[in-house]
Amino acid sequence: MKKIHQLTIVLIALTFVVGCKSPAPSVQGPTLKKNPYSTSEFLSHDTQGIITLRGVSDELSGRAEAVEGAHKKAIQHLFYMGFPGTDFKNPIIRKGQQVETEHKAFFDEFWKGGYKQYITNNEEEFYACSTSAARCVVGVVTFKLNYNILRRDLERNKVLNKIGF
């Protein structure tokens, strides 16, 4: 009986020592990149061809830049990542962002303001940055995007293949 009692004490002590041991330091792997579209979201697909997106800009110096940044983040999220759990779960452009260098002329014009022709409704909110910079804003933009016309123009400019081809 004494041996069982001693064995129990040893097992409890061993469990305590192993349980309290600090975990081994994790091996540092490659650092993960921040998702540049993480502040974008798909809100709704109310009517055929129109989707509602929300984008949040980075901390920028002006309101116009913040709105453009928010639009760009949300549209790029739609283009290159899709929105899992929605009708747009797959990215529109499966080649990835390299397509912007392959079709540089189209995307230069598109990001300079050409994308605005596909936006039908735009609600903007602005917030001060967390930094101490005097002129710094973050824009949150909720907007409706005419997906059908955008897709048609991407196909016409050979950025995308037509559906079924």
C-alpha positions, 0 to 999 in steps of 0.5 A: 500500500505504501508503494502505491501511495509513493507511486501516486505522489511521484506521478502527481509531481511528474504531472505538475512538473511537465504541466508547468514547464514553459513551452519551447520557443516557437521556431520563427518562420517567414513572417506573414504579410498583412492582407491588404484587403482585410478591411473590405467586405461584401454587403449584399447582392440585392439586384441582378448585376449590382453588388454593395461593397464596403472598403476602409482606406489606410491612413491618408492625408486627405478625404479624396485620397481616403475615398479612392483608397477605400474603393480600390481596396474593396474592388481589388478584394473582389478582383483577386480574392473574392468574398467567401460565403457569398455569391462572389466566393471566387475571385473575378481575376484568377491570375492574381494582381500580375494582370495589372502589369500585363494590362498596364494601360487599362489599369492605369486608366481604371485606377485614375478614376475610370472605376468610378463609372461603375459606382452607382451609390456612394456613402462616405464616412471619415475618421481621424487617424490613431496617429498624432498627424494633424491632417490624417483621415481614414475613409469608410465607403459603402458603395454599389458597384455595377458588376455586370458592366464592369465584367463586360468591360474587363472582357472587352479589354481582354483582361478576362476571358468571356464566360464559356470561352 
